[in-house]
Amino acid sequence: EITGVDPTYVKILPRDFLVNDDADPPEDATPVIFNDGTNTGVSVEDTDQELIATVNIPYRTTATEVTIWGSNTTKTVEVYEMNINANGKTSVGSGTTDGAAISITNTIATSVNYLMIKILVSSTNHRIWGGTVTLTQP
């Protein structure tokens, strides 16, 4: 049995996003911006950057789907399994920022693995609102 506040999913919040190193932002720039005006969400400062979220897979669960919502629903989402003790990544699925469930290779929690979710936003005007990782019991 899964217990906890959100036993069947993990929320991906705006604070969970980083940008990759595909562009060098100006020295005084904030790499990830949370817009709190009329067009809310997380955005990048350079069109060459992508947004990346890392998500823990809770003990005794399996990650089965990822969902990402954004202002532009056609942006590519790539999902990878990674490890805290080794270099490299393994693709487990891909989809878009349209809020539809992205089926991923069932990824069972281990003591070292997690998911990396990369969003190819391609514009400083594209906003990402967040997402979820669906969990089941193995």
PyMOL commands that set and color helices and strands:
alter all, ss='L'
color gray80, all
select helices_A, chain A and resi 14-16
alter helices_A, ss='H'
color red, helices_A
select strands_A, chain A and resi 9-12+17-19+32-35+41-44+51-56+62-70+76-83+90-96+102-108+113-120+128-136
alter strands_A, ss='S'
color yellow, strands_A
deselect
rebuild
show_as cartoon
